Amino acid sequence: MTLPVLFGANVDPLWQPADLPVQHATAAERLGLDLVTIQDHPYQAAFYDTWTLLTYLAGRTERITFVPTVATLPLRPPAMLAKSAASLDLLTGGRVQLGLGAGAFWDAIVAMGGPRRAPAEAVAALEEAIAVIRAMWSGERSIKVEGAHYRVAGLHPGPPPSPGLGIWLGAYGPRMLALTGAVADGWLPSHAFFGVDKLPAAIARIDAAAQAAGRDPAHLRRVYNIAGLIGPETSEPFRGTVEQWTDQLLAVHALGMNGFVYWPADDHERQLARFAEEVVPAVRAALG
């Protein structure tokens, strides 16, 4: 099975002006995009809470899917996160995916009352959290998950979500990439932190881990977050003409990515319209 290519837009959770995220999300839906992603940094004073915002935006839209990119696990207990995602999945008719990350910006996380975790510890905690989330979505009468970081016992989970609700990891390091292939449903890297030259080796590691776990790598969603500008021709990646963007997205798709989320570096509304009305149709036409 070949997954269809998805196209989306980032919406920053800025609360000033108050209605800006609504304007951007509804514009993305009106322009025919598939996804809206919202970064999750609750310690940022300028940001709304991401889960509250995406729930509100889902209620203001009808078709588009919402993805936290990515939920900050150290500040969001996995059992509650699973319940929130399953609830929103059912309330929206399947218009949410759970983007999830091990954590970063540890000083800010600690300042908000969260734990500080070393890299290996953060990966281990994420793996345990995924086990808790899967158990919460299992439909079983009672669940028990015992871990060093997360434990649930005698818990009656529910509601069970639709089959389409998945876990997409923001992963970069070797252990995180292997975890993505072994237990996740998708991968959400960002070009700013993970250039195109790093994609082939990362995809190979994800695929190998999926195969070792008895999973089909072709079923994994792989969404590339790209900040840039559409305009005059340049030699910089993802800063150039519609034709340059089209060629670059096709090249990245050929490496194995099957989704693209645009983060306009400036002039959000005009840039988003150019992406949706010029770049996306050109890429779709080239892919047939």
Secondary structure as UniProt FT lines:
FT   STRAND          6..10
FT   TURN            18..19
FT   HELIX           20..30
FT   TURN            31..32
FT   STRAND          35..38
FT   TURN            42..43
FT   TURN            45..46
FT   HELIX           50..59
FT   STRAND          65..68
FT   TURN            69..70
FT   STRAND          71..72
FT   HELIX           73..75
FT   HELIX           78..92
FT   STRAND          98..101
FT   HELIX           106..111
FT   TURN            112..113
FT   HELIX           119..136
FT   STRAND          143..146
FT   STRAND          151..155
FT   TURN            163..164
FT   STRAND          167..169
FT   HELIX           174..183
FT   STRAND          186..187
FT   TURN            191..193
FT   HELIX           196..198
FT   HELIX           199..212
FT   TURN            213..214
FT   HELIX           217..219
FT   STRAND          221..230
FT   TURN            237..238
FT   STRAND          239..240
FT   HELIX           242..255
FT   STRAND          259..264
FT   HELIX           268..274
FT   HELIX           275..279
FT   HELIX           280..287
//
